[in-house]
Amino acid sequence: MELVGVTHVTDAITFWAQSVNDDQAVQRMTGILSQKCPTAQRLPGNPVPRKVYGALYSEDNCWYRCKVQQHNGEKFQVLYIDYGNTELVSRSCLVELPEDLQTDSLAKTFKLWGFHLSSKEDSHHFLQGKLFLHSLICGKKLRIQKKSVCLDEIILAHAYLGDLDIGEEVLRMKFAEFSIPVDLESPCPSQLQDSSILWAKRVNRGVSEKWGSAGHVPKLKPVLPDQKHQLLKEKSTTTALQPAHLLKKKLDKELVEENMRLKVEKSAKEQNTLLLERELQEAHAELQRVKEAMLKSTIEVERLKEEKMVLQQNMENLFTQLGEAGIKLQMMKQEADAKVEEADKRLERAVGDKLSALAKKVEAVRGVREGIPSSTLGNSLLQSINVVTNNCISTPVAMEELDVAWKEYSLLQDMVKACYVKEELDNLIGKRNSVRKVLAAAVDNYIQEVDKLPIRGRMDTLQEVGASLSAVFGSFSMEDVGDQVFEQFCQWKRQKQLETQAVRKATEEALESLCCWFDNMAKLLNLSNKTCVSLSDVPVSVDGLVQRAEMNLCKELNVSLAEQNNQDIKIVSSAFYKVMQQIQKEQNLLCSIQEKYLLSTLFKEEVLQRQDNIPNVEELLTIKKRIKNLRSQLRWKMVEEGSMEEAEEQDFAEIKKKKEEIAETRNVLFREISREKEEYRKLSALANDSFPELPLLYPEADLLSYMRTDGLVVKSLDRDLFCAEPLRELSARRPLVCTEFQGQRVVLKGYSVDEEAEARMLERATQYYRASAPSEETGLLPLLALFFGKSDPLVYVMVPYFANGPLRAVQKSNPLNTAETVAVMRGVALGLQSLHKFGITHGSLHPNNVFVLKRQQGMEQRISDAGMIAGSLSLIPPEVGQGQSPSPASDMYTFGCLLLWVHFPDFSFKLEMERQTPDISKLKMDPKLQALLSKLLRCSGRLTASEVLSDDYFLEVHFEQQL
């Protein structure tokens, strides 16, 4: 018996399967192909028939091994040898494979032993048989009892699915017929080994004519003698097969006698083996004693050799040291001679060397003076101080008046919003309108004053100054440095300038004296011209002049290139901090001025255009009337449709027409509901902003209900308005139906809620609705609408429909790769971040509550469920298992378990005894993933969702995906 997994069905009795022992080989082959095939060489010319190639399968865009069966131009019919299915691919999807992948296929072809097809290949009955066997065994594990192997490598075998005999099922459905081998009279192995064994006709005459010739069955490979009794088993119990049963009994008897003889021989061999083992043990013990004696002798010899080598090495070291000492003495003598010679030469060129050194220092000073621009860092900071302190913009005069008017206006708006008595409301509205006129005047004054200010130019100047200073000095501190900082900096700057000027003046005077000496000396030494310069006019101590010039040059270099001390650094840093603080302060003021200018402009454009006219809700009430009328029409047409379908004589044309009318009416109704929601949104914005009296003035519009749930509850919807299909496979815990709403496939989930829990349910649903706002990436499954059933005591939640979206289903059918896993789990962490931001704890995160969108995004759904298990891994946090309530920290523990399960779905996890958390020490994984899991699966101090999103593991892979 062998256990195999079926991968493809060819016809009603033939299929491809892989041995379960080759699962790791299949996974390893898939990994190797995914690495080598994308960069492998494409097929250059015509393919070699028996060569193995790599092909890109169109269903999942993965690479698999194949052989080319046929080709026509640029199209190739390939057979995937590790699975058995075929496909037509283009040349661009076919690559060469190296020699190490030119191995046998991992899938074998099996054929039900003793059967042949009962119909031709192009018949409808043949296709039905193939579909029947496919639905029965494809993707499942079978027990295979091999009977023989054909010359074309097809294995003839019995197949069992549990206790179900696959051959009997195919025969019972009449998709195959018996083919009985009749060479049963002679048990001679040579006859069974004949590769051209004949297949006989049935004894019954009618059946013989039905089966036809033996060409239905492929030829068999030679069969071993111990397989004879398997070839003699029959699928039928008819009386025509009695000779086969007699031969079977005879063969069984011979087999029993043979087994007895083998047992006797085996017993004798075992006794001889025991004697040999005992002798080998004694010889081994003697050999061990000899080895120990030899080992002791060897150790002693090695010790003596080592002592000899140490003595020789010491002697060699002494000779080496003696030679090195002689060489060192000789080198010291040579160095002393060289120094004496160098001193003599230096005395000869002392004047030249001194003047040359002086010239180098003059060049250095000249380079320093030319290299430092006039606008040094201190000068740049001084200029920035002048820019900041001069031409600054102060607070506008009208700004204070505007703030007072805004404050009084906001106070009256709050009083209007809090008023629930209509008589008092009219008085408050009158006061509010009066204050609004005062505010309008203040707004006009403020706008006129601000229009005269060069705010944009000033902000650009401050931005430029701040950027240049930050580029030079770096970041700054907001600590208070006092008001005298600019004064201290200017005084320090003047002192530094005076010091620099004094040093430069001394340097120039010393060089000028030296130049005068050289000028007089040149005149004295010139013999061709008469001169009035005598020896007394030339100072004798030229060394003093050179020394003075050299000293002043060095002093200027030190002053110019010296680093600032702590006191200087403190003065400059304080001035820089003060400048940046002033810039930031003025920038904040300018931003505040601009912000209030923008609000004032909007107030003038949006609110003042209404003057004292309060918005009305006539348009909303008109839409509500149309919705009510359309709902009545829709219900009536649905009743008419039901009557027409229940009539004895159905008029299908009229029924189709009626269905079209119902669909059109439903679409018009849904459009009106959208208009109603948009009108509610506008009125709600006005009520929250400028006209808080709207809900009290127009109670019939029911604005408060809309505002409490941010428009989540849609009272115009009802379950009876939808054409829905039940989702029975997902309705185990609550009724689920699938329908279409405004061109989108949606799911309606029914919840039974009593009066006490209704308010709490609406509050929690509104919180989740705000957390999953579609205006930003939240990682949460959005709520489209919520409505109460009018004909049943249920509350319906409308969410988008995702087919085959749960993570558990995706991992079972087509598991995610590493990049997809990171993208999906990043979406889950984003969803938890959104929930925790609004103070919501998920408490039930598991693979069925995570939806995978296009294998690139993970989206959460907040539904309680009891299936807190992923594979062999429990997702329940230790503290929750001990009775504590779920918390954001417990959500992050469950997220860590889910992340671990997605990477290792088949691993059998064990809990650590002390902490009751999964043991991941034996798993081989990315170090960054291991570090992240260790921070999530600990008992306390777990990472938050925001910290997980900023972790190196998610950031690195997300950055690679963006590239």
Secondary structure, DSSP 8 states (H G I E B T S, - for coil): -EEEEEEEE-SSSEEEEEEGGGHHHHHHHHHHHHHHGGGS-B--SS--TT--EEEEETTTTEEEEEEEEEEETTEEEEE-TTT--EEEEEGGGEEE--GGG----SEEEEEETTEEESS-TTSHHHHHHHHHHHHHHTTSEEEEEEEEEBTTS-EEEEEEETTEEHHHHHHHTTSEEE------S---HHHHT-TT------SSHHHHHHH--GGGS--B----GGGHHHHT--S---GGGHHHHHHHHHHHHHHHHHHHHHHHHHHHHHHHHHHHHHHHHHHHHHHHHHHHHHHHHHHHHHHHHHHHHHHHHHHHHHHHHHHHHHHHHHHHHHHHHHHHHHHHHHHHTHHHHHHHHHHHHHHHHHHHHHHS-SS-HHHHHHHHHHHHHSS-----HHHHHHHHHHHHHHHHHHHHHH---HHHHHHHHHHHHHHHHHHHHHHHHHHHHHHTS-HHHHHHHHHHHHHHHHHHH-----S---SSHHHHHHHHHHHHHHHHHHHHHHHHHHHHHHHHHHHHHHHHH-SSS--S--GGGS-S-HHHHHHHHHHHHHHHHHHHH----HHHHHHHHHHHHHHHHHHHHHHHHHHHHHHHHHHHHHIIIIITTTTT-----HHHHHHHHHHHHHHHHHHHHHHHHHHHHHSSS--HHHHHHHHHHHHHHHHHHHHHHHHHHHHHHHHHHHHHHT-TTHHHH-GGG-HHHHHHTTT-B-TT--GGGS--EE-GGG-SSS-EEEEEETTEEEEEEEE---HHHHHHHHHHHHHHHHHT-TTS---B----EEEE-SSSS-EEEEEE--TT-BHHHHHHHS---HHHHHHHHHHHHHHHHHHHHTT-------GGGEEEETTTEEEE-----S--EETTEE---HHHHTT----HHHHHHHHHHHHHHHH-TT----B-TTT-SB--TT----HHHHHHHHHHSSSSS---HHHHHTSHHHHHHHHHHH-
